[in-house]
Amino acid sequence: MNYNKISPENGARVELHDKLKLTGAEISINYMPAGASVPFVHAHKQNEEIYTVLEGKGSMVIDGETVELKAGDWLRVSPAAKRQMFAAPDEGLRYLCIQVKENSLEGYTMEDGVPC
């Protein structure tokens, strides 16, 4: 079979790597209730992260700078950046995080597509 399909349950964090048998990315669906935060500051060795806010609002502190986030926003964070995510005090935050190796994309959309 050349595809994998799932219907993940809602939870605080659902990682799709193993569930979808991903080979080039890590994707997680995350939810933080109002006032919650990722409990640690972190960076990565080689993976950039792409975030999209699905619902709610919050912020991310990146290298000491606070970036406000709301539903519909997209944000890319370099591997070396120190980051921590926070839900707003009065509203939860549901977001998608995609991790991929920085500078690994060799082609995209029409450059990678092959007519069959």
Residue frames as qw, qx, qy, qz and C-alpha x, y, z in Angstrom:
[[0.000, 0.891, 0.454, 0.000, 0.00, 0.00, 0.00],
 [0.464, 0.327, 0.021, 0.823, 1.36, 3.44, -0.96],
 [0.205, -0.586, 0.030, -0.783, -0.47, 5.45, 1.71],
 [0.315, -0.259, -0.788, 0.462, -1.39, 5.51, 5.39],
 [0.292, -0.544, -0.220, -0.756, -4.59, 7.06, 6.74],
 [0.317, -0.261, -0.763, 0.500, -5.54, 7.65, 10.37],
 [0.277, -0.740, -0.267, -0.552, -8.13, 9.57, 12.33],
 [0.382, 0.108, -0.634, 0.664, -6.30, 10.66, 15.48],
 [0.390, -0.732, -0.554, 0.070, -8.16, 11.25, 18.72],
 [0.016, -0.852, 0.117, -0.510, -7.99, 14.68, 20.33],
 [0.791, -0.430, -0.268, 0.343, -5.52, 14.86, 23.16],
 [0.302, -0.874, 0.123, 0.359, -2.88, 17.08, 24.67],
 [0.061, 0.661, -0.622, -0.415, -0.35, 15.79, 22.13],
 [0.903, 0.246, 0.346, -0.068, -0.73, 13.34, 19.26],
 [0.146, -0.603, 0.624, 0.475, 2.47, 12.42, 17.40],
 [0.813, 0.454, 0.067, -0.358, 1.93, 11.18, 13.85],
 [0.109, 0.646, -0.730, -0.196, 5.43, 9.89, 13.01],
 [0.203, -0.121, 0.971, -0.033, 4.81, 6.24, 13.92],
 [0.532, 0.422, 0.587, -0.441, 1.06, 6.28, 13.22],
 [0.609, 0.728, 0.000, -0.314, 1.58, 7.41, 9.60],
 [0.861, -0.029, 0.296, 0.412, 5.01, 5.77, 9.13],
 [0.239, 0.966, -0.081, -0.051, 6.55, 9.13, 8.23],
 [0.873, 0.014, 0.070, 0.482, 10.09, 9.03, 6.86],
 [0.448, 0.388, 0.049, 0.804, 10.96, 12.70, 6.32],
 [0.187, -0.522, 0.068, -0.829, 9.05, 14.67, 8.94],
 [0.197, -0.305, -0.818, 0.447, 7.61, 14.61, 12.43],
 [0.275, -0.435, -0.263, -0.816, 4.13, 16.07, 12.84],
 [0.188, -0.296, -0.812, 0.467, 2.28, 16.55, 16.10],
 [0.281, -0.645, -0.376, -0.603, -1.14, 17.93, 16.97],
 [0.352, -0.064, -0.607, 0.710, -1.02, 19.74, 20.30],
 [0.318, -0.749, -0.355, -0.460, -3.47, 21.30, 22.73],
 [0.321, -0.018, -0.549, 0.771, -2.74, 23.46, 25.77],
 [0.198, -0.781, -0.592, -0.005, -5.56, 24.70, 27.99],
 [0.003, -0.909, -0.006, -0.416, -5.72, 28.38, 28.96],
 [0.405, -0.837, 0.325, -0.171, -2.71, 29.40, 31.03],
 [0.924, -0.173, 0.281, 0.192, -0.65, 26.27, 30.22],
 [0.231, 0.837, -0.454, -0.200, 2.77, 26.16, 28.61],
 [0.856, 0.259, -0.403, 0.192, 5.37, 23.78, 27.28],
 [0.678, -0.732, -0.029, 0.061, 7.24, 23.10, 30.56],
 [0.682, -0.381, 0.279, 0.558, 10.73, 23.68, 29.17],
 [0.278, 0.830, -0.285, -0.392, 12.79, 25.85, 26.83],
 [0.803, -0.039, 0.536, 0.259, 14.27, 23.83, 23.99],
 [0.286, 0.686, -0.443, -0.502, 16.18, 23.99, 20.71],
 [0.959, 0.206, 0.188, -0.057, 16.99, 21.36, 18.10],
 [0.584, -0.374, 0.513, 0.506, 20.17, 19.92, 16.64],
 [0.190, -0.087, 0.657, 0.724, 19.02, 19.90, 13.01],
 [0.077, 0.556, 0.797, 0.225, 15.23, 20.15, 12.70],
 [0.142, -0.117, -0.009, -0.983, 13.40, 23.35, 11.92],
 [0.117, 0.439, 0.838, -0.302, 9.85, 23.55, 13.23],
 [0.173, -0.233, -0.387, -0.875, 6.84, 24.90, 11.39],
 [0.075, 0.344, 0.764, -0.541, 3.85, 25.77, 13.57],
 [0.219, -0.353, -0.431, -0.801, 0.31, 26.62, 12.59],
 [0.212, 0.081, 0.629, -0.744, -2.27, 27.75, 15.12],
 [0.137, -0.323, -0.861, -0.369, -5.52, 25.90, 14.53],
 [0.382, -0.755, -0.460, -0.270, -7.57, 27.39, 17.39],
 [0.578, -0.724, -0.232, 0.297, -7.13, 29.88, 20.18],
 [0.257, 0.878, -0.211, 0.344, -4.26, 32.18, 20.97],
 [0.813, -0.492, 0.000, 0.312, -0.98, 32.25, 22.82],
 [0.147, 0.922, -0.356, -0.040, 2.63, 33.18, 22.37],
 [0.933, 0.033, -0.090, 0.348, 6.07, 31.74, 21.84],
 [0.256, -0.895, 0.305, 0.200, 9.25, 33.14, 23.34],
 [0.878, 0.367, 0.045, 0.305, 12.02, 32.72, 20.76],
 [0.607, 0.202, -0.172, 0.749, 15.54, 33.71, 21.81],
 [0.219, -0.328, -0.415, 0.820, 14.01, 36.04, 24.39],
 [0.227, 0.042, -0.224, -0.947, 11.53, 37.69, 22.01],
 [0.403, 0.324, 0.754, -0.405, 7.80, 37.16, 22.55],
 [0.171, 0.008, -0.639, -0.750, 5.85, 36.39, 19.38],
 [0.540, 0.173, 0.453, -0.688, 2.06, 36.62, 19.75],
 [0.047, -0.001, -0.916, -0.399, 0.07, 33.84, 18.05],
 [0.567, 0.234, 0.354, -0.705, -3.58, 33.47, 17.03],
 [0.708, 0.302, 0.638, -0.023, -5.67, 31.09, 14.93],
 [0.628, 0.766, 0.138, 0.022, -4.52, 31.14, 11.31],
 [0.042, -0.884, 0.455, 0.099, -0.90, 32.12, 12.05],
 [0.946, 0.194, -0.123, 0.228, 2.07, 30.17, 10.66],
 [0.252, -0.886, 0.389, -0.017, 5.54, 30.35, 12.21],
 [0.881, 0.275, -0.299, 0.243, 8.90, 28.81, 11.24],
 [0.474, -0.825, 0.307, -0.028, 11.60, 28.46, 13.90],
 [0.506, 0.612, -0.601, 0.091, 15.25, 27.66, 13.11],
 [0.834, -0.141, -0.513, 0.145, 16.81, 24.66, 14.86],
 [0.492, 0.095, -0.462, 0.732, 19.19, 26.65, 17.09],
 [0.262, -0.510, 0.004, -0.819, 16.54, 29.08, 18.34],
 [0.093, -0.114, -0.839, 0.523, 15.61, 28.64, 22.00],
 [0.398, -0.281, -0.382, -0.785, 11.82, 28.43, 22.21],
 [0.021, 0.225, 0.865, -0.448, 8.92, 27.93, 24.60],
 [0.241, -0.383, -0.575, -0.681, 5.18, 27.98, 23.78],
 [0.078, 0.187, 0.636, -0.744, 2.42, 29.43, 26.00],
 [0.052, -0.622, -0.719, -0.306, -1.38, 29.39, 25.77],
 [0.115, -0.533, 0.014, -0.838, -3.09, 32.71, 26.54],
 [0.074, -0.063, 0.738, -0.667, -4.25, 33.09, 30.16],
 [0.523, 0.241, 0.380, -0.724, -7.90, 33.19, 29.04],
 [0.803, 0.433, -0.094, -0.398, -7.94, 30.86, 26.01],
 [0.822, -0.174, 0.509, 0.185, -6.57, 27.45, 25.06],
 [0.220, 0.703, -0.509, -0.445, -4.24, 26.87, 22.11],
 [0.875, 0.143, 0.460, 0.050, -4.47, 24.05, 19.53],
 [0.225, 0.804, -0.425, -0.350, -1.59, 23.93, 17.08],
 [0.959, 0.254, 0.048, 0.114, 0.17, 21.70, 14.60],
 [0.246, -0.792, 0.499, 0.251, 3.96, 21.33, 14.71],
 [0.907, 0.414, -0.019, 0.078, 5.90, 19.98, 11.73],
 [0.430, -0.715, 0.470, 0.287, 9.58, 19.13, 12.18],
 [0.862, 0.483, 0.043, 0.146, 11.84, 18.64, 9.17],
 [0.706, -0.263, 0.131, 0.644, 15.60, 18.66, 8.72],
 [0.078, 0.871, -0.039, -0.484, 16.69, 22.20, 7.89],
 [0.187, 0.668, -0.529, -0.489, 17.81, 22.65, 4.25],
 [0.450, -0.062, 0.886, 0.091, 16.68, 19.12, 3.28],
 [0.609, 0.617, 0.386, -0.315, 14.07, 20.11, 0.67],
 [0.405, -0.216, 0.618, 0.638, 15.43, 19.27, -2.78],
 [0.103, -0.194, -0.607, -0.764, 12.33, 19.95, -4.83],
 [0.231, 0.332, 0.639, -0.654, 8.76, 20.95, -4.24],
 [0.549, 0.545, 0.286, -0.566, 5.35, 21.02, -5.88],
 [0.749, 0.626, -0.044, -0.213, 5.84, 21.05, -9.66],
 [0.201, 0.703, -0.682, -0.009, 9.59, 20.35, -9.49],
 [0.276, -0.263, 0.901, -0.206, 9.02, 17.08, -7.61],
 [0.740, 0.296, 0.395, -0.456, 5.78, 15.95, -9.27],
 [0.123, -0.230, 0.845, 0.468, 5.97, 13.31, -12.00],
 [0.673, 0.187, -0.152, -0.699, 3.17, 12.83, -14.56],
 [0.442, -0.105, 0.887, -0.085, 1.82, 9.27, -14.49]]
